C-alpha cells in the first residue's frame, strides 16, 4: 500500500487519464481483436495450457498494458498477436486482417520490441539502423519527413551524440533506446513493447513515457505495453488487461481497477511502544498488522470492514499511555491491484513452478522455430550473416 501523499498523487493521475480524462484517448475503432485465443505446448500429461480462451479488443490510439506474473500467458498472447506463434484455437486480427490469413499484410502494420531478443543490428550505427528499419516499412530514408522523424527520435531518446556509433559499442541503456527508436521508425499503426524501460535511467524513462503518450494522443498509434514496472504502466496506459493462468482476470481502465480494490485502510503511528495485550486486541478486533518500529515511534496498518470500526480502534489506541502521532488513510495503487488479482501466493506451490518452467521452455523452443523461419526470409538483406536476425525484421519482412 502507498502512503496518503503517494496515493493522492496516483488518484489524481488516474483521474486525469481515466475515461474521458485524457485528450486524444483513442477512438471507438477496433484495431486489435483477439477472439477465443488458445495455445497449448506439449501433449499428454506434460502439456501446458499457456493461453486459455482469451478475448479482448483494443481501440486505435490507446495505450493498453498487458500484465501478468511469469507463466501467466502474456508472452504467448503477444507472440500470437504478432504472428510468431500459431494458436490452436481462436483468431487475432490487426486492422481487420487475420494474422494467419495474411501475415505479410499484418506485419506491415505492426512493429515490436521484445525483451530478450536482439531487436537491432549491432554492427550498424544507430542512424543506419533507423534507415534500415524505415526502409523495411516502405519509407524512403532520404525523404525530408522521414529524416525529420529520425532526428526527432534521436533527440527525444537522447541518442544524437551516439547516432553514428555502432550499436555494439553502446551501453545497455543506449542499446535499449536504439531498439525503441527503430521500432518507432517504421511508422506502423500498432506497436508492441515488452519492458521498454529496461536498462534506462530515470530521466530517459520519463522521456520515453512522454513519447509514448504523444504517439497515442497526436498520431493515434495503438500501443500494447508489457512491463513489470507498475509506475510506467500507471503513467502511460489508458487501460490494463491482467492475465493469470492463461486467462484474462481483469480488463478495465486504471481508475476503475483501483476503485474496485479501494478499502478503508489506515496507518496508525504512536509515540512509544504499545503493551502486548493492547497489540493483541488491535490484531484480533481490527486486523492490525505490518507492525514497524521507527526510532521512538511504533506504527501498524489496519483494514476495516465498517466505518464505525475506525472510531472503536482509535478508542483502543487512545486508552494507552502512548500519545497518538499520526493517522494516515492508505489507498491501493496498481501494484496492490495486480498482486490481489494474480494471487501470487499460489505461484510458490511446487506444481505452479513446474508449469511455469515448462511453459517458458516450450515458448522458447517455439520462438526459436519461428525466428529460424524468419531468418531465411531476411538474410538476403545483406547484413552480417553471423548476426542474429532482429525481431523487428521478423515482424516486418516475413
C-alpha positions as CSV (number, residue, x, y, z in Angstrom):
1,X,0.0,0.0,0.0
2,X,1.1,3.5,-0.6
3,X,1.0,6.4,1.8
4,X,-1.5,9.2,1.7
5,X,0.7,11.6,-0.3
6,X,1.6,9.0,-2.9
7,X,-1.9,7.7,-3.0
8,X,-3.3,11.1,-3.7
9,X,-0.8,11.6,-6.5
10,X,-1.8,8.3,-8.0
11,X,-5.5,9.1,-7.7
12,X,-5.1,12.5,-9.4
13,X,-3.0,10.9,-12.2
14,X,-5.6,8.2,-12.7
15,X,-8.4,10.7,-12.8
16,X,-6.5,12.8,-15.3
17,X,-6.1,9.8,-17.6
18,X,-9.3,8.0,-16.9
19,X,-12.2,7.5,-19.2
20,X,-12.9,10.9,-20.7
21,X,-9.9,12.3,-18.8
22,X,-7.2,12.2,-21.3
23,X,-7.1,14.2,-24.5
24,X,-6.9,12.1,-27.6
25,X,-7.7,8.9,-25.7
26,X,-8.3,6.9,-28.9
27,X,-11.5,6.2,-30.9
28,X,-14.1,3.5,-31.0
29,X,-12.4,2.0,-34.0
30,X,-11.1,-1.5,-33.1
31,X,-7.5,-2.1,-34.3
32,X,-6.6,-5.3,-32.5
33,X,-9.2,-8.0,-31.9
34,X,-8.4,-11.3,-30.1
35,X,-11.1,-13.9,-30.0
36,X,-11.0,-17.3,-28.2
37,X,-7.2,-17.4,-28.3
38,X,-6.0,-20.7,-27.1
39,X,-2.5,-22.2,-27.2
40,X,-1.1,-25.4,-25.6
41,X,2.5,-26.5,-25.5
42,X,3.4,-30.2,-25.3
43,X,1.0,-33.1,-25.1
44,X,-0.3,-35.7,-22.8
45,X,0.4,-35.4,-19.1
46,X,3.2,-32.9,-19.8
47,X,1.1,-30.4,-21.7
48,X,0.9,-26.8,-20.6
49,X,-2.2,-24.6,-21.4
50,X,-0.4,-21.3,-21.9
51,X,-3.4,-19.3,-23.2
52,X,-7.0,-20.4,-22.5
53,X,-9.8,-18.8,-24.5
54,X,-8.6,-15.2,-24.3
55,X,-10.9,-12.4,-25.7
56,X,-10.3,-8.6,-25.9
57,X,-10.3,-5.7,-28.3
58,X,-8.0,-2.6,-28.5
59,X,-9.1,0.7,-30.0
60,X,-7.0,2.9,-32.1
61,X,-4.9,5.5,-30.3
62,X,-4.9,3.8,-26.9
63,X,-2.1,2.6,-24.7
64,X,-3.0,-0.8,-23.2
65,X,-1.0,-2.5,-20.5
66,X,-0.9,-6.3,-20.8
67,X,0.2,-7.5,-17.4
68,X,0.7,-10.8,-15.6
69,X,3.2,-12.8,-13.5
70,X,5.7,-15.1,-15.1
71,X,3.9,-18.0,-16.7
72,X,0.6,-16.1,-17.0
73,X,0.5,-16.5,-20.7
74,X,1.1,-12.9,-21.8
75,X,4.2,-13.6,-23.8
76,X,2.4,-16.3,-25.8
77,X,-0.5,-13.9,-26.3
78,X,1.8,-11.2,-27.6
79,X,3.6,-13.6,-29.9
80,X,0.2,-14.8,-31.2
81,X,-0.8,-11.2,-31.9
82,X,2.4,-10.7,-33.8
83,X,2.0,-14.0,-35.7
84,X,5.1,-15.5,-34.2
85,X,3.0,-18.3,-32.6
86,X,0.1,-20.0,-34.3
87,X,-2.8,-20.5,-31.9
88,X,-4.5,-23.9,-31.6
89,X,-7.9,-22.2,-31.5
90,X,-9.2,-18.6,-31.9
91,X,-8.2,-15.7,-34.0
92,X,-6.2,-12.5,-34.0
93,X,-7.0,-9.6,-36.4
94,X,-4.9,-6.4,-36.8
95,X,-6.6,-3.6,-38.7
96,X,-9.3,-6.1,-39.8
97,X,-6.7,-8.6,-41.2
98,X,-6.4,-12.1,-39.6
99,X,-2.8,-12.9,-38.8
100,X,-3.0,-16.4,-40.0
101,X,-4.6,-15.5,-43.3
102,X,-2.4,-12.6,-44.5
103,X,0.7,-12.4,-42.2
104,X,2.7,-10.2,-44.6
105,X,-0.1,-7.6,-44.7
106,X,-0.3,-7.7,-40.9
107,X,3.5,-7.3,-40.4
108,X,3.4,-4.1,-42.5
109,X,1.1,-2.7,-39.8
110,X,2.9,-3.7,-36.6
111,X,6.2,-3.2,-35.0
112,X,7.6,-4.9,-31.9
113,X,10.4,-4.6,-29.4
114,X,10.6,-7.9,-27.4
115,X,12.5,-8.4,-24.2
116,X,15.5,-10.8,-24.5
117,X,15.6,-10.5,-28.3
118,X,18.2,-8.6,-30.3
119,X,16.0,-6.1,-31.9
120,X,18.6,-4.2,-34.0
121,X,21.8,-5.0,-35.9
122,X,24.7,-4.4,-33.6
123,X,27.3,-3.8,-36.3
124,X,25.3,-0.9,-37.9
125,X,25.3,2.5,-36.4
126,X,22.2,3.9,-34.7
127,X,21.3,6.1,-37.7
128,X,21.9,3.2,-40.1
129,X,19.6,1.0,-38.1
130,X,16.9,3.7,-38.2
131,X,17.2,4.0,-42.0
132,X,17.2,0.2,-42.4
133,X,14.0,-0.4,-40.5
134,X,12.3,2.6,-42.0
135,X,13.0,1.1,-45.5
136,X,11.7,-2.2,-44.3
137,X,8.5,-0.4,-43.5
138,X,8.3,1.1,-47.0
139,X,9.6,4.5,-46.2
140,X,12.5,6.2,-48.1
141,X,15.1,7.4,-45.6
142,X,16.1,10.2,-48.0
143,X,12.7,11.9,-47.8
144,X,12.6,15.0,-45.7
145,X,9.7,13.9,-43.4
146,X,11.4,10.6,-42.7
147,X,14.7,12.3,-41.9
148,X,12.9,14.7,-39.6
149,X,11.2,11.9,-37.8
150,X,14.5,10.1,-37.3
151,X,16.1,13.3,-36.0
152,X,13.2,13.8,-33.5
153,X,13.6,10.2,-32.3
154,X,17.3,10.6,-31.8
155,X,16.6,13.9,-29.9
156,X,13.8,12.5,-27.8
157,X,15.7,9.5,-26.8
158,X,19.0,11.3,-26.2
159,X,20.8,9.5,-29.0
160,X,22.0,12.4,-31.0
161,X,25.6,12.1,-29.8
162,X,25.6,8.3,-30.5
163,X,23.8,8.5,-33.9
164,X,26.9,7.4,-35.8
165,X,28.3,4.9,-33.3
166,X,28.0,1.2,-33.9
167,X,25.4,-0.3,-31.6
168,X,27.7,-2.9,-30.2
169,X,29.8,-0.1,-28.6
170,X,26.8,1.3,-26.7
171,X,25.8,0.8,-23.1
172,X,22.8,-1.5,-22.4
173,X,20.6,1.5,-21.8
174,X,21.6,3.1,-25.2
175,X,21.0,-0.2,-27.0
176,X,17.5,-0.3,-25.4
177,X,16.9,3.3,-26.7
178,X,18.1,2.3,-30.1
179,X,15.8,-0.7,-30.2
180,X,12.8,1.6,-29.3
181,X,13.8,4.2,-31.9
182,X,14.0,1.6,-34.6
183,X,10.6,0.1,-33.6
184,X,9.1,3.6,-34.0
185,X,11.0,4.3,-37.2
186,X,8.7,2.1,-39.3
187,X,5.7,4.3,-38.5
188,X,3.3,1.4,-38.0
189,X,-0.2,1.8,-36.6
190,X,0.3,-0.7,-33.9
191,X,3.4,-1.1,-31.6
192,X,4.1,-3.9,-29.2
193,X,6.6,-3.0,-26.4
194,X,7.9,-5.6,-23.9
195,X,9.7,-4.0,-21.0
196,X,10.7,-0.9,-23.0
197,X,12.2,1.0,-20.0
198,X,14.5,-1.9,-19.0
199,X,18.1,-0.5,-18.6
200,X,17.0,3.1,-18.9
201,X,17.9,5.7,-16.3
202,X,15.2,7.7,-14.6
203,X,15.3,10.7,-16.9
204,X,15.3,8.5,-20.0
205,X,12.4,6.5,-18.7
206,X,10.4,9.7,-18.1
207,X,11.2,10.9,-21.6
208,X,10.1,7.6,-23.0
209,X,6.8,7.7,-21.2
210,X,6.1,11.2,-22.6
211,X,6.9,10.0,-26.1
212,X,4.5,7.0,-25.8
213,X,1.7,9.3,-24.7
214,X,2.5,11.7,-27.5
215,X,2.4,8.9,-30.1
216,X,-1.0,7.8,-28.9
217,X,-2.6,11.2,-28.5
218,X,-1.2,13.0,-31.5
219,X,-0.5,10.3,-34.0
220,X,-3.3,7.8,-33.0
221,X,-0.8,5.0,-32.7
222,X,-2.0,2.0,-30.7
223,X,0.5,0.7,-28.2
224,X,0.4,-2.6,-26.3
225,X,2.8,-2.5,-23.4
226,X,4.0,-5.3,-21.2
227,X,6.0,-4.3,-18.2
228,X,6.7,-5.3,-14.6
229,X,7.3,-1.6,-13.8
230,X,3.9,-0.5,-12.4
231,X,4.9,3.2,-12.3
232,X,5.4,3.1,-16.1
233,X,2.1,1.3,-16.6
234,X,0.3,3.8,-14.4
235,X,1.9,6.8,-16.2
236,X,1.2,5.8,-19.8
237,X,-1.7,3.3,-20.0
238,X,-5.4,4.1,-20.6
239,X,-6.4,0.6,-19.8
240,X,-5.0,-2.6,-18.2
241,X,-5.5,-6.2,-19.1
242,X,-4.3,-8.6,-16.4
243,X,-3.6,-12.3,-17.2
244,X,-3.1,-15.1,-14.9
245,X,-3.0,-18.9,-15.5
246,X,-3.6,-18.3,-19.2
247,X,-6.8,-16.3,-18.7
248,X,-7.8,-12.6,-18.5
249,X,-8.7,-11.9,-14.9
250,X,-9.2,-8.2,-15.3
251,X,-9.8,-5.7,-18.1
252,X,-10.6,-2.1,-17.3
253,X,-9.3,1.4,-17.0
254,X,-6.7,2.1,-14.3
255,X,-9.1,4.2,-12.4
256,X,-11.8,1.5,-12.3
257,X,-9.4,-1.2,-11.3
258,X,-8.1,0.7,-8.4
259,X,-11.6,1.7,-7.3
260,X,-12.6,-1.9,-7.1
261,X,-9.9,-2.6,-4.6
262,X,-10.2,0.6,-2.6
263,X,-10.7,-0.3,1.1
264,X,-10.7,1.5,4.4
265,X,-7.1,1.0,5.4
266,X,-5.3,3.2,7.9
267,X,-1.7,3.5,9.1
268,X,-1.5,4.5,12.8
269,X,1.7,5.8,14.4
270,X,2.1,6.3,18.2
271,X,4.9,7.6,20.3
272,X,6.3,4.7,22.3
273,X,5.5,1.0,22.2
274,X,2.0,-0.4,22.8
275,X,1.7,-3.0,25.5
276,X,1.5,-6.6,24.2
277,X,-2.1,-7.1,25.4
278,X,-3.2,-3.9,23.6
279,X,-1.4,-5.0,20.4
280,X,-3.2,-8.4,20.6
281,X,-6.5,-6.7,20.9
282,X,-5.9,-4.5,17.9
283,X,-4.9,-7.5,15.9
284,X,-7.8,-9.6,16.9
285,X,-10.5,-7.0,16.7
286,X,-9.3,-4.8,13.8
287,X,-6.8,-6.9,11.9
288,X,-3.8,-4.8,12.8
289,X,-0.6,-5.9,11.0
290,X,2.6,-4.6,9.5
291,X,3.9,-3.6,12.9
292,X,7.1,-1.4,12.5
293,X,9.3,0.5,14.9
294,X,10.9,3.7,13.6
295,X,13.0,5.4,16.3
296,X,10.8,6.1,19.3
297,X,7.6,5.6,17.2
298,X,5.6,2.4,16.6
299,X,3.1,2.0,13.7
300,X,0.7,-0.5,12.3
301,X,-1.8,-0.9,9.4
302,X,-5.4,-1.9,9.8
303,X,-8.1,-2.6,7.1
304,X,-11.5,-2.0,8.5
305,X,-14.8,-3.6,7.3
306,X,-17.1,-0.8,8.6
307,X,-16.7,2.9,9.0
308,X,-17.6,2.9,12.7
309,X,-14.8,0.4,13.4
310,X,-12.3,3.3,12.9
311,X,-13.6,5.1,16.0
312,X,-13.6,2.0,18.1
313,X,-10.0,1.3,17.0
314,X,-8.9,4.8,17.9
315,X,-10.5,4.5,21.3
316,X,-8.3,1.4,21.9
317,X,-5.2,3.4,20.9
318,X,-6.1,6.4,23.0
319,X,-6.6,4.3,26.1
320,X,-2.9,3.5,26.0
321,X,-0.2,5.8,27.6
322,X,1.4,6.2,24.1
323,X,0.4,9.5,22.5
324,X,-1.1,9.3,19.0
325,X,1.3,10.8,16.4
326,X,-0.5,10.4,13.0
327,X,-3.3,8.5,11.3
328,X,-2.9,8.1,7.6
329,X,-5.5,6.8,5.1
330,X,-4.0,4.4,2.6
331,X,-5.2,3.8,-0.9
332,X,-4.3,0.9,-3.3
333,X,-2.1,1.5,-6.3
334,X,-1.8,-0.6,-9.4
335,X,0.8,-2.9,-7.7
336,X,-1.7,-3.7,-5.0
337,X,-4.4,-4.4,-7.5
338,X,-2.0,-6.6,-9.6
339,X,-1.0,-8.7,-6.6
340,X,-4.6,-9.2,-5.5
341,X,-5.7,-10.2,-8.9
342,X,-3.0,-12.7,-9.6
343,X,-2.8,-14.2,-6.1
344,X,0.9,-14.6,-6.2
345,X,1.0,-16.9,-3.2
346,X,-0.3,-19.7,-5.5
347,X,2.7,-19.4,-7.7
348,X,5.0,-20.6,-4.9
349,X,3.5,-24.0,-5.0
350,X,5.6,-26.8,-6.5
351,X,3.1,-27.6,-9.2
352,X,2.9,-23.9,-10.2
353,X,6.7,-23.6,-10.5
354,X,6.9,-26.7,-12.6
355,X,4.3,-25.5,-15.1
356,X,5.9,-22.1,-15.3
357,X,9.3,-23.5,-16.1
358,X,7.9,-25.9,-18.6
359,X,5.9,-23.0,-20.2
360,X,9.0,-20.9,-20.5
361,X,10.9,-23.7,-22.1
362,X,8.1,-24.5,-24.6
363,X,7.8,-20.9,-25.5
364,X,11.5,-20.6,-26.1
365,X,11.5,-23.6,-28.4
366,X,8.6,-22.3,-30.3
367,X,10.2,-18.9,-30.6
368,X,13.4,-20.4,-32.0
369,X,11.5,-22.2,-34.7
370,X,9.7,-19.0,-35.6
371,X,12.9,-17.0,-35.7
372,X,14.6,-19.6,-37.9
373,X,11.8,-19.3,-40.4
374,X,12.0,-15.5,-40.4
375,X,15.8,-15.6,-40.8
376,X,15.6,-17.4,-44.1
377,X,13.4,-14.6,-45.4
378,X,15.6,-11.8,-44.2
379,X,19.3,-12.9,-44.6
380,X,19.3,-11.6,-48.2
381,X,19.2,-8.0,-46.8
382,X,23.0,-8.2,-46.8
383,X,23.9,-7.6,-43.2
384,X,26.3,-9.7,-41.2
385,X,25.3,-13.3,-41.7
386,X,26.5,-14.2,-38.2
387,X,24.3,-11.6,-36.6
388,X,21.1,-12.7,-35.1
389,X,18.1,-11.6,-37.2
390,X,16.3,-8.9,-35.3
391,X,12.7,-9.3,-34.1
392,X,11.7,-6.1,-35.9
393,X,12.9,-7.7,-39.2
394,X,10.9,-10.8,-38.3
395,X,7.8,-8.8,-37.8
396,X,8.3,-6.6,-40.9
397,X,9.7,-8.9,-43.6
398,X,8.1,-12.3,-43.3
